[in-house]
Amino acid sequence: MTEEPRLYDLIYAVIRQIPAGRVASYGQISRIVGRCSAQMIGFALAALGKQPNAEDVPWQRVVNAKGRISPHGYGFGTNMQRVLLEEEGIEFSLEGEIDFDKFGWDGVS
């Protein structure tokens, strides 16, 4: 019998599916995982630096429900997140928001 994967591993597996040039919200990821809140997604991302085999998680592709970068303590700055997203072709409005209609991930890889 196999052991059930840890919750963070499930969260990271979903985030790894977000393609370059797309973003998803914390809430969207939590609904896909189905066993946690949007806040738990933030906790999982905050723990990234302490997780083995998590260096390939595209953390920058997770933003808040308004399409904004949330201040966080992941060890990575919000400026870095914006630069990484812009390098993927994601555009920000003058207010610092990402258009989910244009850049949102539909949850299917």
DSSP file (Angstrom, degrees, kcal/mol; ACC not computed):
  #  RESIDUE AA STRUCTURE BP1 BP2  ACC     N-H-->O    O-->H-N    N-H-->O    O-->H-N    TCO  KAPPA ALPHA  PHI   PSI    X-CA   Y-CA   Z-CA
    1    1 A M              0   0    0      0, 0.0     2,-0.2     0, 0.0     0, 0.0   0.000 360.0 360.0 360.0 137.0    0.0    0.0    0.0
    2    2 A T        -     0   0    0      1,-0.1     2,-0.3     3,-0.0     0, 0.0  -0.595 360.0-114.5 -90.0 150.7    1.3    3.4   -0.9
    3    3 A E        -     0   0    0     -2,-0.2     3,-0.1     1,-0.1    -1,-0.1  -0.622  35.2-106.4 -81.7 139.4    1.5    6.3    1.5
    4    4 A E        -     0   0    0     -2,-0.3    -1,-0.1     1,-0.1     3,-0.1  -0.423  42.8-106.5 -63.1 135.4   -0.8    9.3    0.7
    5    5 A P        -     0   0    0      0, 0.0    -1,-0.1     0, 0.0     2,-0.0  -0.270  38.7 -99.7 -62.5 150.1    1.3   12.2   -0.5
    6    6 A R     >  -     0   0    0      1,-0.1     4,-1.7    -3,-0.1     3,-0.2  -0.352  31.0-113.9 -67.5 152.7    1.8   15.1    1.8
    7    7 A L  H  > S+     0   0    0      1,-0.2     4,-2.5     2,-0.2     5,-0.2   0.898 115.5  53.1 -57.3 -45.4   -0.4   18.1    1.3
    8    8 A Y  H  > S+     0   0    0      1,-0.2     4,-3.0     2,-0.2    -1,-0.2   0.893 106.1  54.7 -60.3 -37.9    2.5   20.4    0.3
    9    9 A D  H  > S+     0   0    0     -3,-0.2     4,-2.1     1,-0.2    -1,-0.2   0.890 108.7  48.5 -62.2 -38.3    3.6   17.9   -2.3
   10   10 A L  H  X S+     0   0    0     -4,-1.7     4,-1.9     2,-0.2    -2,-0.2   0.915 111.8  49.3 -65.7 -42.8    0.0   18.0   -3.8
   11   11 A I  H  X S+     0   0    0     -4,-2.5     4,-2.4     1,-0.2    -2,-0.2   0.941 112.1  47.6 -61.2 -48.0    0.1   21.8   -3.8
   12   12 A Y  H  X S+     0   0    0     -4,-3.0     4,-2.4     1,-0.2    -1,-0.2   0.874 107.7  56.6 -62.8 -36.8    3.5   21.9   -5.5
   13   13 A A  H  X S+     0   0    0     -4,-2.1     4,-0.5    -5,-0.2    -1,-0.2   0.898 109.5  45.7 -61.9 -40.2    2.3   19.3   -8.1
   14   14 A V  H >< S+     0   0    0     -4,-1.9     3,-1.4     1,-0.2     4,-0.4   0.933 112.1  50.3 -67.9 -45.4   -0.6   21.6   -9.1
   15   15 A I  H >< S+     0   0    0     -4,-2.4     3,-1.5     1,-0.3    -2,-0.2   0.868 102.5  61.5 -62.7 -35.7    1.6   24.7   -9.2
   16   16 A R  H 3< S+     0   0    0     -4,-2.4    -1,-0.3     1,-0.3    -2,-0.2   0.729  96.9  61.7 -61.9 -20.2    4.1   22.8  -11.4
   17   17 A Q  T << S+     0   0    0     -3,-1.4    -1,-0.3    -4,-0.5    -2,-0.2   0.648  75.6 103.9 -81.1 -15.4    1.3   22.5  -14.0
   18   18 A I  S <  S-     0   0    0     -3,-1.5     3,-0.1    -4,-0.4    43,-0.1  -0.550  72.6-134.7 -69.8 118.3    0.9   26.2  -14.5
   19   19 A P    >   -     0   0    0      0, 0.0     3,-1.5     0, 0.0    -2,-0.1  -0.314  26.9 -86.2 -74.7 158.1    2.6   27.0  -17.8
   20   20 A A  T 3  S+     0   0    0      1,-0.2     3,-0.1    -2,-0.0    65,-0.1  -0.329 116.8  32.6 -57.0 140.7    4.9   29.8  -18.4
   21   21 A G  T 3  S+     0   0    0      1,-0.3     2,-0.3    -3,-0.1    -1,-0.2   0.523 105.9  90.4  86.6   5.9    3.0   33.0  -19.3
   22   22 A R    <   -     0   0    0     -3,-1.5     2,-0.3    68,-0.1    -1,-0.3  -0.929  55.0-160.5-130.8 155.5    0.0   32.1  -17.2
   23   23 A V  B     -a  104   0A   0     80,-2.2    82,-2.8    -2,-0.3     2,-0.3  -0.919   1.2-163.4-131.3 160.2   -0.9   32.8  -13.5
   24   24 A A  E     -b   62   0B   0     37,-2.6    39,-2.4    -2,-0.3     2,-0.2  -0.960  22.2-117.0-137.2 155.8   -3.3   31.2  -11.0
   25   25 A S  E  >  -b   63   0B   0     -2,-0.3     4,-2.2    37,-0.2    39,-0.2  -0.532  25.5-114.3 -90.3 160.9   -4.7   32.6   -7.8
   26   26 A Y  H  > S+     0   0    0     37,-1.2     4,-2.2     1,-0.2     5,-0.1   0.913 119.5  50.7 -55.9 -44.0   -4.1   31.1   -4.3
   27   27 A G  H  > S+     0   0    0      1,-0.2     4,-2.2     2,-0.2    -1,-0.2   0.881 106.8  53.1 -64.1 -39.6   -7.8   30.3   -4.2
   28   28 A Q  H  > S+     0   0    0      2,-0.2     4,-1.9     1,-0.2    -1,-0.2   0.922 109.9  48.1 -62.0 -44.3   -7.8   28.6   -7.6
   29   29 A I  H  X S+     0   0    0     -4,-2.2     4,-2.6     1,-0.2     5,-0.2   0.913 110.5  52.1 -62.8 -41.8   -5.0   26.3   -6.5
   30   30 A S  H  X S+     0   0    0     -4,-2.2     4,-2.7     1,-0.2     6,-0.6   0.875 108.5  50.6 -64.5 -35.9   -6.8   25.5   -3.3
   31   31 A R  H  < S+     0   0    0     -4,-2.2    -1,-0.2     2,-0.2    -2,-0.2   0.881 111.2  48.3 -68.4 -36.9   -9.9   24.5   -5.2
   32   32 A I  H  < S+     0   0    0     -4,-1.9    -2,-0.2     1,-0.2    -1,-0.2   0.927 114.1  45.3 -68.1 -44.3   -7.9   22.2   -7.5
   33   33 A V  H  < S-     0   0    0     -4,-2.6    -2,-0.2    -5,-0.2    -1,-0.2   0.919  93.0-160.9 -64.5 -42.7   -6.1   20.6   -4.6
   34   34 A G     <  +     0   0    0     -4,-2.7    -3,-0.1    -5,-0.2    -1,-0.1   0.417  67.6  75.1  82.8  -1.6   -9.5   20.3   -2.8
   35   35 A R  S    S+     0   0    0     -5,-0.3     2,-0.3   -28,-0.1    -4,-0.1   0.172  90.5  43.3-128.2  18.4   -8.2   19.8    0.7
   36   36 A C  S    S-     0   0    0     -6,-0.6    -2,-0.2   -29,-0.0     2,-0.2  -0.954  71.9-104.5-157.2 171.5   -7.0   23.2    1.8
   37   37 A S     >  -     0   0    0     -2,-0.3     4,-1.2     1,-0.1     3,-0.2  -0.491  38.9-105.7 -96.6 168.8   -7.6   27.0    1.9
   38   38 A A  H  > S+     0   0    0      1,-0.2     4,-1.6     2,-0.2     3,-0.3   0.868 122.6  58.7 -59.8 -36.4   -6.0   29.7   -0.1
   39   39 A Q  H  > S+     0   0    0      1,-0.2     4,-2.1     2,-0.2    -1,-0.2   0.879  99.7  56.3 -61.9 -37.6   -4.0   30.6    3.0
   40   40 A M  H  > S+     0   0    0      1,-0.2     4,-2.6     2,-0.2    -1,-0.2   0.849 101.8  56.7 -63.7 -33.5   -2.6   27.1    3.1
   41   41 A I  H  X S+     0   0    0     -4,-1.2     4,-2.3    -3,-0.3    -1,-0.2   0.924 106.9  49.5 -62.4 -42.8   -1.3   27.7   -0.5
   42   42 A G  H  X S+     0   0    0     -4,-1.6     4,-2.4     2,-0.2    -2,-0.2   0.901 109.9  50.7 -61.0 -41.6    0.6   30.7    0.9
   43   43 A F  H  X S+     0   0    0     -4,-2.1     4,-1.4     2,-0.2    -2,-0.2   0.916 109.8  50.4 -61.9 -42.8    2.0   28.6    3.7
   44   44 A A  H  < S+     0   0    0     -4,-2.6     4,-0.2     1,-0.2    -2,-0.2   0.907 112.0  46.9 -63.0 -41.6    3.2   26.0    1.3
   45   45 A L  H >< S+     0   0    0     -4,-2.3     3,-1.3     1,-0.2     4,-0.3   0.883 108.6  55.1 -68.0 -37.0    4.9   28.6   -0.9
   46   46 A A  H 3< S+     0   0    0     -4,-2.4     3,-0.4     1,-0.3    -1,-0.2   0.799 108.1  50.7 -63.7 -27.5    6.5   30.2    2.2
   47   47 A A  T >< S+     0   0    0     -4,-1.4     3,-1.9     1,-0.2     4,-0.5   0.422  78.9 105.0 -89.2   0.5    8.0   26.8    3.0
   48   48 A L  G X  S+     0   0    0     -3,-1.3     3,-1.7     1,-0.3     6,-0.2   0.868  73.7  56.7 -51.7 -44.7    9.4   26.2   -0.4
   49   49 A G  G 3  S+     0   0    0     -3,-0.4    -1,-0.3    -4,-0.3    -2,-0.1   0.691 108.5  48.5 -63.7 -17.8   13.0   26.9    0.6
   50   50 A K  G <  S+     0   0    0     -3,-1.9    -1,-0.3    -4,-0.1    -2,-0.2   0.436  93.4  94.2 -99.9  -1.5   12.8   24.2    3.3
   51   51 A Q  S X  S-     0   0    0     -3,-1.7     3,-0.9    -4,-0.5     2,-0.1  -0.774  72.9-127.5 -99.1 132.1   11.4   21.5    1.0
   52   52 A P  T 3  S+     0   0    0      0, 0.0    -2,-0.1     0, 0.0    -1,-0.0  -0.456  92.3  13.4 -69.9 148.8   13.5   19.0   -0.8
   53   53 A N  T 3  S+     0   0    0     -2,-0.1     3,-0.1     1,-0.1    -2,-0.0   0.791  95.0 111.0  59.3  31.8   12.9   18.7   -4.6
   54   54 A A    X   +     0   0    0     -3,-0.9     3,-1.7    -6,-0.2    -1,-0.1   0.322  37.5 100.9-115.2   6.2   10.9   21.9   -4.7
   55   55 A E  T 3  S+     0   0    0      1,-0.3    -1,-0.1    -4,-0.1    -6,-0.0   0.701  79.7  57.4 -67.2 -17.0   13.3   24.1   -6.6
   56   56 A D  T 3  S+     0   0    0     -3,-0.1    -1,-0.3     2,-0.1    -2,-0.1   0.307  75.1 116.3 -96.1   9.9   11.3   23.6   -9.8
   57   57 A V    <   -     0   0    0     -3,-1.7     2,-2.4     1,-0.1     3,-0.2  -0.692  66.0-138.3 -79.2 119.0    8.1   24.9   -8.4
   58   58 A P    >   +     0   0    0      0, 0.0     3,-2.2     0, 0.0     4,-0.1  -0.412  34.8 167.5 -78.7  69.4    7.2   28.1  -10.4
   59   59 A W  G >   +     0   0    0     -2,-2.4     3,-1.7     1,-0.3   -14,-0.0   0.766  64.9  70.4 -54.0 -31.3    6.1   30.0   -7.3
   60   60 A Q  G 3  S+     0   0    0      1,-0.3    -1,-0.3    -3,-0.2    25,-0.1   0.690  86.0  67.8 -65.0 -17.5    6.0   33.3   -9.2
   61   61 A R  G <  S+     0   0    0     -3,-2.2   -37,-2.6   -38,-0.1     2,-0.6   0.396  81.8  87.5 -85.9   3.6    2.9   32.2  -11.1
   62   62 A V  E <   +b   24   0B   0     -3,-1.7     2,-0.2   -39,-0.2   -37,-0.2  -0.921  54.6 160.9-107.3 121.8    0.7   32.3   -8.0
   63   63 A V  E     -b   25   0B   0    -39,-2.4   -37,-1.2    -2,-0.6     6,-0.2  -0.750  40.9 -83.1-129.8 174.4   -0.9   35.7   -7.4
   64   64 A N    >   -     0   0    0      4,-2.8     3,-2.3    -2,-0.2    -1,-0.1  -0.227  48.8 -94.6 -79.2 174.7   -3.8   36.9   -5.3
   65   65 A A  T 3  S+     0   0    0      1,-0.3    -1,-0.1     2,-0.2   -40,-0.1   0.673 124.1  57.8 -65.0 -18.2   -7.5   36.9   -6.5
   66   66 A K  T 3  S-     0   0    0      2,-0.1    -1,-0.3    33,-0.0    32,-0.1   0.433 120.0-107.4 -89.1   0.2   -7.2   40.5   -7.7
   67   67 A G  S <  S+     0   0    0     -3,-2.3    31,-1.9     1,-0.3     2,-0.3   0.728  79.5 128.7  80.2  22.0   -4.3   39.6  -10.0
   68   68 A R        -     0   0    0     29,-0.2    -4,-2.8    -4,-0.1     2,-0.5  -0.759  66.7-108.0-109.5 155.8   -1.8   41.3   -7.8
   69   69 A I        -     0   0    0     27,-0.5    -6,-0.1    -2,-0.3     9,-0.1  -0.705  36.6-140.3 -77.8 127.9    1.5   40.1   -6.3
   70   70 A S        -     0   0    0     -2,-0.5     2,-0.1     1,-0.1    -1,-0.0  -0.733  20.0-109.6 -90.8 137.5    1.0   39.6   -2.6
   71   71 A P        +     0   0    0      0, 0.0     2,-0.3     0, 0.0     6,-0.1  -0.424  53.7 169.9 -59.6 139.7    3.8   40.7   -0.2
   72   72 A H        -     0   0    0      4,-0.2     3,-0.2    -2,-0.1     6,-0.1  -0.927  46.4-128.2-149.9 170.2    5.3   37.5    1.1
   73   73 A G        +     0   0    0     -2,-0.3     4,-0.1     1,-0.1     0, 0.0  -0.193  62.8 123.6-115.4  39.8    8.1   36.0    3.1
   74   74 A Y  S    S-     0   0    0      2,-0.4   -25,-0.2     1,-0.1    -1,-0.1   0.562  88.8-104.7 -76.2  -6.1    9.2   33.3    0.7
   75   75 A G  S    S+     0   0    0      1,-0.4     2,-0.4    -3,-0.2    -1,-0.1   0.419  98.3  97.5  91.8  -1.0   12.7   34.7    0.7
   76   76 A F  S    S-     0   0    0      3,-0.0    -2,-0.4     4,-0.0    -1,-0.4  -0.957  74.3-123.3-120.3 140.2   12.0   36.1   -2.8
   77   77 A G     >  -     0   0    0     -2,-0.4     4,-2.0     1,-0.1     5,-0.1  -0.405  16.3-120.1 -83.0 159.5   10.9   39.7   -3.2
   78   78 A T  H  > S+     0   0    0      1,-0.2     4,-2.3     2,-0.2     5,-0.2   0.834 116.0  57.6 -64.6 -31.5    7.8   41.0   -4.9
   79   79 A N  H  > S+     0   0    0      2,-0.2     4,-2.5     1,-0.2    -1,-0.2   0.918 105.6  49.6 -63.8 -41.5   10.1   42.8   -7.4
   80   80 A M  H  > S+     0   0    0      1,-0.2     4,-2.7     2,-0.2    -2,-0.2   0.903 109.3  52.3 -62.6 -41.0   11.7   39.5   -8.3
   81   81 A Q  H  X S+     0   0    0     -4,-2.0     4,-2.4     1,-0.2    -1,-0.2   0.930 110.2  47.8 -61.5 -44.9    8.3   37.9   -8.8
   82   82 A R  H  X S+     0   0    0     -4,-2.3     4,-2.9     1,-0.2     5,-0.2   0.927 111.5  50.0 -62.6 -44.4    7.2   40.7  -11.1
   83   83 A V  H  X S+     0   0    0     -4,-2.5     4,-2.3     1,-0.2    -2,-0.2   0.929 111.0  49.4 -60.0 -45.8   10.5   40.5  -13.1
   84   84 A L  H  X S+     0   0    0     -4,-2.7     4,-0.9     1,-0.2    -1,-0.2   0.908 113.0  47.0 -61.0 -42.0   10.1   36.7  -13.5
   85   85 A L  H ><>S+     0   0    0     -4,-2.4     5,-2.2     1,-0.2     3,-0.7   0.917 111.1  50.6 -67.0 -42.7    6.5   37.1  -14.7
   86   86 A E  H ><5S+     0   0    0     -4,-2.9     3,-1.7     1,-0.2    -1,-0.2   0.874 105.0  57.7 -63.1 -35.8    7.4   39.9  -17.1
   87   87 A E  H 3<5S+     0   0    0     -4,-2.3    -1,-0.2     1,-0.3    -2,-0.2   0.780 103.9  53.8 -63.3 -25.3   10.1   37.7  -18.5
   88   88 A E  T <<5S-     0   0    0     -4,-0.9    -1,-0.3    -3,-0.7    -2,-0.2   0.426 127.9-101.3 -87.4   0.4    7.4   35.1  -19.3
   89   89 A G  T < 5S+     0   0    0     -3,-1.7     2,-0.3     1,-0.3    -3,-0.2   0.504  72.5 146.8  94.9   5.1    5.4   37.7  -21.2
   90   90 A I      < -     0   0    0     -5,-2.2     2,-0.3    -6,-0.1    -1,-0.3  -0.595  35.2-148.5 -78.4 134.6    2.9   38.6  -18.5
   91   91 A E        -     0   0    0     -2,-0.3     8,-0.5     8,-0.1     2,-0.4  -0.778   3.7-149.8-106.3 147.7    1.8   42.2  -18.5
   92   92 A F        -     0   0    0     -2,-0.3     6,-0.2     6,-0.1   -24,-0.1  -0.895  15.5-126.0-113.8 144.2    0.8   44.4  -15.6
   93   93 A S    >   -     0   0    0      4,-2.8     3,-1.9    -2,-0.4    -1,-0.0  -0.248  40.1 -95.1 -73.8 173.6   -1.7   47.3  -15.6
   94   94 A L  T 3  S+     0   0    0      1,-0.3    -1,-0.1     2,-0.1    -2,-0.0   0.783 129.5  56.7 -60.7 -25.9   -0.7   50.7  -14.3
   95   95 A E  T 3  S-     0   0    0      2,-0.1    -1,-0.3   -27,-0.0    -2,-0.0   0.440 123.2-106.5 -85.2  -0.4   -2.3   49.5  -11.0
   96   96 A G  S <  S+     0   0    0     -3,-1.9   -27,-0.5     1,-0.3     2,-0.3   0.719  74.7 136.8  84.3  21.7    0.0   46.5  -10.9
   97   97 A E        -     0   0    0    -29,-0.1    -4,-2.8     2,-0.0     2,-0.4  -0.756  48.2-137.7-106.1 150.8   -2.7   44.0  -11.7
   98   98 A I        -     0   0    0    -31,-1.9     2,-0.8    -2,-0.3    -6,-0.1  -0.877  23.9-122.1-102.7 135.3   -2.6   41.0  -14.1
   99   99 A D    >>  -     0   0    0     -8,-0.5     4,-3.2    -2,-0.4     3,-0.6  -0.685  18.7-163.5 -79.5 108.9   -5.6   40.4  -16.4
  100  100 A F  H 3> S+     0   0    0     -2,-0.8     4,-1.9     1,-0.2    -1,-0.2   0.819  88.4  61.1 -63.8 -30.4   -6.9   36.9  -15.6
  101  101 A D  H 34 S+     0   0    0      1,-0.2    -1,-0.2     2,-0.2    -2,-0.1   0.864 117.5  29.9 -63.7 -33.0   -8.9   36.9  -18.8
  102  102 A K  H <4 S+     0   0    0     -3,-0.6    -2,-0.2     1,-0.1    -1,-0.2   0.843 138.7  19.0 -92.5 -39.0   -5.6   37.3  -20.8
  103  103 A F  H  < S+     0   0    0     -4,-3.2   -80,-2.2   -12,-0.1    -3,-0.2   0.399  90.0 119.4-118.5   0.5   -3.1   35.6  -18.6
  104  104 A G  B  <  -a   23   0A   0     -4,-1.9     2,-0.4    -5,-0.4   -80,-0.2  -0.397  61.1-124.1 -72.5 146.3   -5.0   33.3  -16.2
  105  105 A W        -     0   0    0    -82,-2.8   -80,-0.2     1,-0.1    -1,-0.1  -0.717   8.4-146.5 -87.1 136.9   -4.5   29.6  -16.2
  106  106 A D        -     0   0    0     -2,-0.4    -1,-0.1     2,-0.3     3,-0.1   0.442  43.5-108.3 -86.0   1.5   -7.6   27.5  -16.8
  107  107 A G  S    S+     0   0    0      1,-0.2     2,-0.4   -93,-0.0   -89,-0.0   0.543  88.9 103.0  87.3   6.4   -6.5   24.7  -14.6
  108  108 A V              0   0    0      1,-0.1    -2,-0.3   -91,-0.0    -1,-0.2  -0.986 360.0 360.0-124.9 129.1   -5.8   22.3  -17.4
  109  109 A S              0   0    0     -2,-0.4    -1,-0.1    -3,-0.1    -2,-0.0   0.435 360.0 360.0 -95.8 360.0   -2.3   21.5  -18.7
